Amino acid sequence: MGARQRPTIKTVAARAGVGRTTVSRVINGSELVSEKAREAVLAAIAELKYVPNSVARGLVTSRTNSIALVIPESESRLGSEPYFSAVIRGVSTALARTRMQLQLVLVRDQAERDQLTESVAERRVDGVLLVSVHEHDPLPGLLEDMGLPTVLAGRRSPAESLSHVHSDNAGGAAAAVGHLLARGRRTIATITGPVDMDVSRSRLQGWREALEKADHETSDRLVASGDFTEEGGEAAMRSLLEQVPSLDAVFVASDVMAAGALVELRRQGRAVPDDVAVVGFDDSIIARHTNPSLTSVRQPVEEIGNRIAHILLEEIGDPDGPRRHVVLPTELVVRESS
C-alpha cells in the first residue's frame, strides 16, 4: 500500500461541507465567514491534519518569486484580441530584469476559479495581475480578502479599491466623437462593449457627453451592445442599421468590433467613409489592416501592462503601502475610415 495522500484544500472543503473559497478565507483570517462555517473548517483541518503547502515548506514569510497574470476569458478571445498580447508584452518587459516568473492563468469556469483560489491560499504566488475586469467578478474581492497583493488592468467601477491602471476611456471616446462632428457627421451611433465592464460604460459615457455638448441625439436607438468580438461588431452594426438607416457615423468601442462593423457595412452596400464614417478604439494592428484603414483611439496597452507589473512589485515589497490609481492618456489616430 502506498503512502497516505497528503490532504488538500479540496479535501478540507469536502469534510467541512463548504466550498474551497470558504476554506481559503478561514486560512487567511477573513471575517467574511460565518462562525458555524469557521468552526467546521477548523475541525476538518484538525481532523485531517491539513497544512498549507507553503507552511509545510516553511515558506510562510518567504516568497515564491512568481506572479500570476490572470485573464478570465476564453482561449478564443485571448488569441483574437490584440489587447491581451500587448498587456502580456508590457508585463514581461517589466519583469525581465527581476527574478519573478510569470504564470499565465485563464479562468473560464468555477473549477478554474477554485484552482486559482487554492493556489492563492497556499501562497504559490507572491501577487496577482488581473486583466479584463467584469463588474461582478468575485475574483478581485476574493484576492483582496486573502490579503494577496493584486493589481488590475482596468477597474470594476470608479470606486475601485484595488490598485489599477487604465486608459482615459471616456476622454478617448469623446475625442472620437469630436472628430466625427468636425467631419460634419450628424447621426453618430455607437457600438459598446459588455455592459458589465467599466471600460464599456466609460466609452459610452464619453460618446454621450460629447454629443450632448454639441446638442446632438443620444437616444437608445443609437446604441448597440457588442462583446468585443468581430462577430459581435457585425451583429451590432446590423442592429443599428435596422434601427437607424440614416446614420452616417459610428464610434465602436474596440478595433475588433469595428472590423466586424466594416464587414456588415460592406455587406449592406454602405461605402466607408462616404456613407458611414467609422472610428474604433485601441489602435491595434487590426486598425492598419482593415479596408479602408481604421481611424482609432490609441491607448498605451503595453504601458498598461508595464505599469501594473511595476505597481505589483512595489506592493509585494511593501504590502501596507498606498494603493495606486493610474489613468493613461489616449490619442486619436486618423486614417481612411473617417
N, C-alpha and C positions, 0 to 999 in steps of 0.2 A: 504494500500500500504506500502511495506517495505521501509526501509531507502535506500537512493540512494547509489549505489555501488561505492566504492572509485576507482578512475581511476588508471590504472596500466601503466607500460611502454608500454605494448602492445596497450592499448587504445591510448596513445600519438602517437605511431608509425602509427597507422591506421589513426588518424586525420591529421597527418602531411604528410601522403603519403610516408613514408620512412620505412626502416627496423628498428627492435629493436636495432641492433648494432649501427646504426647512432644516435638514441636517447641516448644510453648509452654514446657514445663518446661526445655528446653535454653536457650531465650532468656532465661528468668528465673533461670537458675543453680540449678535444683533438683537435689538429689542423688538423686532418685528416678528416675534414668535410667541404664541400663547404659552402660558405656564404648563398646561397639560401636555402640549407637544414637546416643550423643552424637557420635561421630566421623562417622557417616553424615549426621546433621543438619547438622553444621558444614561438611562437604564440600558438601552441597547448597546451603547458604546462600552459600558462597563461589562455587560454580559459577553460581548463578542471580543472584548479586549482590543477594540479598534484604536489604531494610532495613525494619524495622517502621515503620508509618505514623507513629507518634509520634516516632521517631528522625528520619525523613525531614523532619518538620515542625520539627525542632529543639525538641521538647517533652518530652524525656526527663525533665527535672526540673520541668516545668510541670504545670499542672492543666487538666483539661478542663471543670471546673465542671459535671460531670454525674455522677449517681448512678444505678445500675441497681437497680430493685426486681424481683427475680427470683422468680417463682412457678412451681414445677414441677408444674403441674396443667393440666387441660383448660379450654377456654373455658366448658364447661357448668358445671363446679364453680366457676369464677370468678364466673359470673353467678348461680348459685343459692345460694351460701353467703355470708350477710351478713358473715361474719368478714373476708373479703378486702377488701370495700369499706370496712369500718371501719378496717382497718390502713392502707389507702391514704389515707383522710382524715387519719389521725393523722400519717403521714409528710408529706403535703402541707402540713399546718399547720406542722410543724417547719421545713420548708424555705421557707416563704412569704416570710420576710424575709432570705433568703440569695440568693446568685447561682446556687445549684445548680439544675440542671434535672433532672427525674426521668424516667427511661426505664422503662417497664413492659415486662418481658421474660417471656414464657411459655416454659417449657422442657418440651416434651411428648415429645420423642424424641431420639435420639442426634444427628441432624442439627442440631437447635436447640441441643443442648449444645455441639456443636463450634463453632457460630457464636458462642455466648457465650464459649467459650474463646479464640477468635481475637480477639474484641473486647477481652477482658481482657489477652491477651498484647500487643496493640498499644496498650494503655493508653488506650482510648477513653472509659473511665470512671475516676473517682477512687476509687470504692468500690462495694460491693455490699450490698444488704439482701436477705436470703434468707428467704422465708416458706414455711410448710408443709414442715417438715423431716422427711425419712424417714431411718431409721437408717443404711441402706447407700447413700444417695445419694452419688455421688462428688463432687458439686459443692462442698460445703463444704471437703473436704480439698484439692481441686484449687485452689480460690481461696486457701486458706491457703498451699499450696506456692508459689503465684505471688507471694506477699507483698502481695496486694492487701487493703486494709482491708475486712473483711467482718463484718457483724453479723447475727445470726439472730433471727427471731421464733420462739421455741421452741428446742429443742435436740435433738441426736441421742441423747444419753444423759446421765445425771447427771455423767459425766466430760467433758462438752463443753469443748473448749479455746478455742473462739472466743467472743467476746463475744456475749451473748444476753439476751433478756428474755422471760419467760413468766409466766403466772398460777400461783397456788398450786393446781395441778390436783388434787393428792391431798387437800389440805385442803378444797377446794370439794366434791369428791365425798363426803368424809366428812361434811360438813355436810348434804348432801342426804340421805344415808342416816340420819343422826341425826334429821332432820326426819321421815322416814318411820317410823322406830322410835317416835318420840314420838306419832305418829298411830295407833299400835297395829298397824302392819303387821308380819306375821310371816314371810312368804316374799318376800324382796326380791331380784329378779333385776336384771341389768344388761345393757345393750347397749353394747359398746365400739366405739371407732373402729379403724382399721387397726392391727394388732399391731406393725407395723414403725415406729410413731411413738411417741416418748416421751410425748406428750400423752395418748395412749390408754392406755398402760401405767400412767401416773401416776394417771389417773382410776380405772382398775381397781384399783390399789393402795389408793386411798382408800376405795373401796367395800368391799374385802375387809377392811381393817383396822378399819373402823367396825363391820362385822358380827361380826368375831372378838371385838372388845372387848365386844360385847353377847351373846356366846355364841350367835350365830345361824349358820345354814348358809351356807357359801361354796363349795359344790361346783361343779364344772364345768358341771353341768346348768343352773345358774342364770346362765350366761354365754353370750352370743351376740355374735359379731363383726359389725360393720357397716362401712360405708365412708364415713361422714359424708354420705350422700345420703338423701333421703326414701325412695327405693326400698329402700335397704339397711336402713333402720329398719323398714319394713314386713316384709321378709323375716326379719329377726332377731326381731321380735316374734312372727311366726308360728311360728318355730322354738321359741321359749321356751314358747309356749302348748302346743305339741305335747309338749315335754319335761316341763313342769311346769304342768298345767292348773289347779292350786290356787294359783298365785302371786297375790299381792294387791298387789304394787307392783313398779315397775321404775324404776331410775335409768338414764337414757340420756345418753351422753357428748356429745351435741350437740342443739340445738333442732331442727335439720333432721331428724335421725333420729327425734327424739321426735315430730315431726309425722307421720312415717310410722307410728310405733308407734300413735298415736292412731287413724289410719285403719284399721289392722289390728284394733285392739280393737273399734272400732265395727262393722267387718265381721263380727266373731265374736260380736257381741251383748254385749260386756262394757262395762258402764257405768263411766265415769271421773268422779269417783274412787270411787264406791260399791263397785264390784267390784275395780278395779285403779287404784291411785294412780300418777301418772307425774310424774317430775321430769326436766327437761332440763339442759343446760349451755350457757351463753353469755349468756342473757337478751337475745337478739337481737329484732328487730322481730317475728319469727315467733312468739315466745312470747306476745305480746299479741293475736295474731290467730287462734290456734287455737281450737277449740271442744271442750272448755272451754279457757279461757286457761291457759297453761302455767306451773307453778312451775318456776323455773330458777335456776341458779347464775350470777350476773352476774360476768363478767370484764371488765376495763377494756381492751377491744380497741383503741380509739382511742389510749389512753395507751401501749399496747404499741408501736403504730406511731410515736408521737411519741418515745418513749424510744429505740427502735432508731435512728431518724434522728439524734437528738442525739448518741448514742454514736458513730455512724459519723462524724459531723462532727468529733468530738474525735479519733478515730483517724486521720482524714485529716490533721488538723493536727499530730498527734504520733504517728506510726506506732510508736514504741517505748514508748508509754505502757502502763499495765496494762490487762489485759482485764477487762471488766465482766460480772458475772453478777447479773442483777436478777430478783427474784421479786415480783410484784404481788399484793395481796390480792384475794380474791373475796368475794361476798356472796350469800346465799340470798334470792331474791325469791319470796314465797309467793303463789300465785294459786289458781284454782279446781280445777286438775287433781290436787291432793293435799289 
